[in-house]
């Protein structure tokens, strides 16, 4: 089956991703309001966060989804859709970069908004965004 759209879904209760396109039994739906529902256990709505596949992969061939934190040379940001275009958004230091304009070999997924890549140095600054951890845009929300 050729899927026009691919999604992954963050399960807030189990703290893990679900990849509905990998489930042969297809017990999942996305309703007209954009909410995900698991038909096996009846859960849905606010228990899940839907993230769409961008159609692009990183330098290692890993699929890039909304909410992924990616590194492009020294620019680090979160993948988001803005006005119908996927961008890498770094809300603190730089302007956004259009994801589709970056050569695949130059981009690497380093985390996602649910599993941030934050690491502290000896001064308490994030090694990823070089900001103090309280201001780090990638820390768990």
C-alpha positions as protocol buffer text, in pm:
chain_id: "A"
residue {
  index: 1
  type: UNK
  ca { x: 0 y: 0 z: 0 }
}
residue {
  index: 2
  type: UNK
  ca { x: 139 y: 338 z: -97 }
}
residue {
  index: 3
  type: UNK
  ca { x: 64 y: 587 z: 182 }
}
residue {
  index: 4
  type: UNK
  ca { x: 25 y: 945 z: 72 }
}
residue {
  index: 5
  type: UNK
  ca { x: 77 y: 1068 z: 427 }
}
residue {
  index: 6
  type: UNK
  ca { x: 273 y: 908 z: 708 }
}
residue {
  index: 7
  type: UNK
  ca { x: 241 y: 997 z: 1073 }
}
residue {
  index: 8
  type: UNK
  ca { x: 390 y: 900 z: 1402 }
}
residue {
  index: 9
  type: UNK
  ca { x: 201 y: 953 z: 1722 }
}
residue {
  index: 10
  type: UNK
  ca { x: 341 y: 1024 z: 2069 }
}
residue {
  index: 11
  type: UNK
  ca { x: 149 y: 829 z: 2332 }
}
residue {
  index: 12
  type: UNK
  ca { x: 155 y: 1055 z: 2641 }
}
residue {
  index: 13
  type: UNK
  ca { x: 57 y: 773 z: 2877 }
}
residue {
  index: 14
  type: UNK
  ca { x: 306 y: 509 z: 2755 }
}
residue {
  index: 15
  type: UNK
  ca { x: 573 y: 771 z: 2671 }
}
residue {
  index: 16
  type: UNK
  ca { x: 656 y: 618 z: 2334 }
}
residue {
  index: 17
  type: UNK
  ca { x: 590 y: 662 z: 1965 }
}
residue {
  index: 18
  type: UNK
  ca { x: 333 y: 466 z: 1767 }
}
residue {
  index: 19
  type: UNK
  ca { x: 389 y: 431 z: 1394 }
}
residue {
  index: 20
  type: UNK
  ca { x: 39 y: 354 z: 1258 }
}
residue {
  index: 21
  type: UNK
  ca { x: 166 y: 286 z: 903 }
}
residue {
  index: 22
  type: UNK
  ca { x: 373 y: -6 z: 1042 }
}
residue {
  index: 23
  type: UNK
  ca { x: 72 y: -175 z: 1203 }
}
residue {
  index: 24
  type: UNK
  ca { x: -78 y: -427 z: 961 }
}
residue {
  index: 25
  type: UNK
  ca { x: -398 y: -449 z: 1164 }
}
residue {
  index: 26
  type: UNK
  ca { x: -472 y: -74 z: 1129 }
}
residue {
  index: 27
  type: UNK
  ca { x: -661 y: -24 z: 1455 }
}
residue {
  index: 28
  type: UNK
  ca { x: -602 y: 352 z: 1448 }
}
residue {
  index: 29
  type: UNK
  ca { x: -784 y: 649 z: 1297 }
}
residue {
  index: 30
  type: UNK
  ca { x: -732 y: 1023 z: 1274 }
}
residue {
  index: 31
  type: UNK
  ca { x: -1067 y: 1199 z: 1296 }
}
residue {
  index: 32
  type: UNK
  ca { x: -1172 y: 1506 z: 1098 }
}
residue {
  index: 33
  type: UNK
  ca { x: -1056 y: 1730 z: 1383 }
}
residue {
  index: 34
  type: UNK
  ca { x: -702 y: 1589 z: 1356 }
}
residue {
  index: 35
  type: UNK
  ca { x: -721 y: 1380 z: 1673 }
}
residue {
  index: 36
  type: UNK
  ca { x: -573 y: 1031 z: 1689 }
}
residue {
  index: 37
  type: UNK
  ca { x: -781 y: 740 z: 1822 }
}
residue {
  index: 38
  type: UNK
  ca { x: -665 y: 392 z: 1917 }
}
residue {
  index: 39
  type: UNK
  ca { x: -960 y: 164 z: 1837 }
}
residue {
  index: 40
  type: UNK
  ca { x: -806 y: -130 z: 2027 }
}
residue {
  index: 41
  type: UNK
  ca { x: -831 y: 33 z: 2369 }
}
residue {
  index: 42
  type: UNK
  ca { x: -1068 y: 325 z: 2305 }
}
residue {
  index: 43
  type: UNK
  ca { x: -817 y: 593 z: 2397 }
}
residue {
  index: 44
  type: UNK
  ca { x: -768 y: 906 z: 2191 }
}
residue {
  index: 45
  type: UNK
  ca { x: -776 y: 1281 z: 2169 }
}
residue {
  index: 46
  type: UNK
  ca { x: -551 y: 1459 z: 2417 }
}
residue {
  index: 47
  type: UNK
  ca { x: -367 y: 1137 z: 2508 }
}
residue {
  index: 48
  type: UNK
  ca { x: -175 y: 1156 z: 2179 }
}
residue {
  index: 49
  type: UNK
  ca { x: 29 y: 1406 z: 1976 }
}
residue {
  index: 50
  type: UNK
  ca { x: 33 y: 1354 z: 1597 }
}
residue {
  index: 51
  type: UNK
  ca { x: 347 y: 1437 z: 1398 }
}
residue {
  index: 52
  type: UNK
  ca { x: 359 y: 1419 z: 1019 }
}
residue {
  index: 53
  type: UNK
  ca { x: 645 y: 1278 z: 812 }
}
residue {
  index: 54
  type: UNK
  ca { x: 813 y: 1551 z: 606 }
}
residue {
  index: 55
  type: UNK
  ca { x: 898 y: 1322 z: 314 }
}
residue {
  index: 56
  type: UNK
  ca { x: 1268 y: 1384 z: 382 }
}
residue {
  index: 57
  type: UNK
  ca { x: 1544 y: 1183 z: 545 }
}
residue {
  index: 58
  type: UNK
  ca { x: 1862 y: 1283 z: 725 }
}
residue {
  index: 59
  type: UNK
  ca { x: 2221 y: 1191 z: 636 }
}
residue {
  index: 60
  type: UNK
  ca { x: 2174 y: 842 z: 783 }
}
residue {
  index: 61
  type: UNK
  ca { x: 1848 y: 776 z: 596 }
}
residue {
  index: 62
  type: UNK
  ca { x: 1631 y: 829 z: 905 }
}
residue {
  index: 63
  type: UNK
  ca { x: 1284 y: 974 z: 833 }
}
residue {
  index: 64
  type: UNK
  ca { x: 1237 y: 1333 z: 952 }
}
residue {
  index: 65
  type: UNK
  ca { x: 906 y: 1411 z: 1127 }
}
residue {
  index: 66
  type: UNK
  ca { x: 755 y: 1726 z: 1273 }
}
residue {
  index: 67
  type: UNK
  ca { x: 893 y: 1768 z: 1624 }
}
residue {
  index: 68
  type: UNK
  ca { x: 1236 y: 1623 z: 1542 }
}
residue {
  index: 69
  type: UNK
  ca { x: 1533 y: 1822 z: 1663 }
}
residue {
  index: 70
  type: UNK
  ca { x: 1789 y: 1840 z: 1387 }
}
residue {
  index: 71
  type: UNK
  ca { x: 2138 y: 1977 z: 1339 }
}
residue {
  index: 72
  type: UNK
  ca { x: 2245 y: 2148 z: 1017 }
}
residue {
  index: 73
  type: UNK
  ca { x: 2614 y: 2239 z: 1039 }
}
residue {
  index: 74
  type: UNK
  ca { x: 2607 y: 2444 z: 1365 }
}
residue {
  index: 75
  type: UNK
  ca { x: 2238 y: 2539 z: 1338 }
}
residue {
  index: 76
  type: UNK
  ca { x: 2013 y: 2336 z: 1570 }
}
residue {
  index: 77
  type: UNK
  ca { x: 1636 y: 2360 z: 1572 }
}
residue {
  index: 78
  type: UNK
  ca { x: 1301 y: 2185 z: 1580 }
}
residue {
  index: 79
  type: UNK
  ca { x: 1121 y: 2075 z: 1262 }
}
residue {
  index: 80
  type: UNK
  ca { x: 785 y: 2245 z: 1226 }
}
residue {
  index: 81
  type: UNK
  ca { x: 543 y: 2337 z: 948 }
}
residue {
  index: 82
  type: UNK
  ca { x: 492 y: 2705 z: 879 }
}
residue {
  index: 83
  type: UNK
  ca { x: 268 y: 2830 z: 595 }
}
residue {
  index: 84
  type: UNK
  ca { x: 275 y: 2487 z: 429 }
}
residue {
  index: 85
  type: UNK
  ca { x: 657 y: 2456 z: 437 }
}
residue {
  index: 86
  type: UNK
  ca { x: 868 y: 2247 z: 673 }
}
residue {
  index: 87
  type: UNK
  ca { x: 1125 y: 2459 z: 853 }
}
residue {
  index: 88
  type: UNK
  ca { x: 1394 y: 2416 z: 1114 }
}
residue {
  index: 89
  type: UNK
  ca { x: 1298 y: 2665 z: 1383 }
}
residue {
  index: 90
  type: UNK
  ca { x: 1545 y: 2794 z: 1638 }
}
residue {
  index: 91
  type: UNK
  ca { x: 1344 y: 3040 z: 1841 }
}
residue {
  index: 92
  type: UNK
  ca { x: 1636 y: 3187 z: 2036 }
}
residue {
  index: 93
  type: UNK
  ca { x: 1940 y: 3257 z: 1824 }
}
residue {
  index: 94
  type: UNK
  ca { x: 1868 y: 3245 z: 1453 }
}
residue {
  index: 95
  type: UNK
  ca { x: 1595 y: 3272 z: 1196 }
}
residue {
  index: 96
  type: UNK
  ca { x: 1429 y: 2961 z: 1057 }
}
residue {
  index: 97
  type: UNK
  ca { x: 1577 y: 2754 z: 775 }
}
residue {
  index: 98
  type: UNK
  ca { x: 1361 y: 2586 z: 509 }
}
residue {
  index: 99
  type: UNK
  ca { x: 1415 y: 2212 z: 553 }
}
residue {
  index: 100
  type: UNK
  ca { x: 1376 y: 2123 z: 185 }
}
residue {
  index: 101
  type: UNK
  ca { x: 1662 y: 2357 z: 85 }
}
residue {
  index: 102
  type: UNK
  ca { x: 1923 y: 2169 z: 289 }
}
residue {
  index: 103
  type: UNK
  ca { x: 2130 y: 1890 z: 130 }
}
residue {
  index: 104
  type: UNK
  ca { x: 2044 y: 1558 z: 293 }
}
residue {
  index: 105
  type: UNK
  ca { x: 2411 y: 1492 z: 370 }
}
residue {
  index: 106
  type: UNK
  ca { x: 2423 y: 1805 z: 592 }
}
residue {
  index: 107
  type: UNK
  ca { x: 2133 y: 1728 z: 826 }
}
residue {
  index: 108
  type: UNK
  ca { x: 2123 y: 1497 z: 1129 }
}
residue {
  index: 109
  type: UNK
  ca { x: 1839 y: 1410 z: 1366 }
}
residue {
  index: 110
  type: UNK
  ca { x: 1967 y: 1453 z: 1723 }
}
residue {
  index: 111
  type: UNK
  ca { x: 1642 y: 1410 z: 1918 }
}
residue {
  index: 112
  type: UNK
  ca { x: 1279 y: 1514 z: 1928 }
}
residue {
  index: 113
  type: UNK
  ca { x: 1061 y: 1731 z: 2146 }
}
residue {
  index: 114
  type: UNK
  ca { x: 971 y: 1434 z: 2366 }
}
residue {
  index: 115
  type: UNK
  ca { x: 1329 y: 1303 z: 2398 }
}
residue {
  index: 116
  type: UNK
  ca { x: 1540 y: 1619 z: 2388 }
}
residue {
  index: 117
  type: UNK
  ca { x: 1915 y: 1600 z: 2332 }
}
residue {
  index: 118
  type: UNK
  ca { x: 2006 y: 1834 z: 2620 }
}
residue {
  index: 119
  type: UNK
  ca { x: 2343 y: 1773 z: 2780 }
}
residue {
  index: 120
  type: UNK
  ca { x: 2501 y: 2002 z: 3038 }
}
residue {
  index: 121
  type: UNK
  ca { x: 2857 y: 2127 z: 3044 }
}
residue {
  index: 122
  type: UNK
  ca { x: 3048 y: 2221 z: 3363 }
}
residue {
  index: 123
  type: UNK
  ca { x: 2887 y: 2568 z: 3364 }
}
residue {
  index: 124
  type: UNK
  ca { x: 2530 y: 2436 z: 3351 }
}
residue {
  index: 125
  type: UNK
  ca { x: 2486 y: 2532 z: 2986 }
}
residue {
  index: 126
  type: UNK
  ca { x: 2327 y: 2307 z: 2727 }
}
residue {
  index: 127
  type: UNK
  ca { x: 2589 y: 2167 z: 2489 }
}
residue {
  index: 128
  type: UNK
  ca { x: 2334 y: 2163 z: 2206 }
}
residue {
  index: 129
  type: UNK
  ca { x: 2202 y: 2521 z: 2208 }
}
residue {
  index: 130
  type: UNK
  ca { x: 2474 y: 2680 z: 2426 }
}
residue {
  index: 131
  type: UNK
  ca { x: 2219 y: 2839 z: 2660 }
}
residue {
  index: 132
  type: UNK
  ca { x: 2167 y: 2791 z: 3032 }
}
residue {
  index: 133
  type: UNK
  ca { x: 1950 y: 2485 z: 3091 }
}
residue {
  index: 134
  type: UNK
  ca { x: 1657 y: 2691 z: 3224 }
}
residue {
  index: 135
  type: UNK
  ca { x: 1643 y: 2875 z: 2889 }
}
residue {
  index: 136
  type: UNK
  ca { x: 1721 y: 2576 z: 2668 }
}
residue {
  index: 137
  type: UNK
  ca { x: 1453 y: 2548 z: 2399 }
}
residue {
  index: 138
  type: UNK
  ca { x: 1501 y: 2171 z: 2381 }
}
residue {
  index: 139
  type: UNK
  ca { x: 1455 y: 2074 z: 2746 }
}
residue {
  index: 140
  type: UNK
  ca { x: 1153 y: 1857 z: 2829 }
}
residue {
  index: 141
  type: UNK
  ca { x: 832 y: 2055 z: 2833 }
}
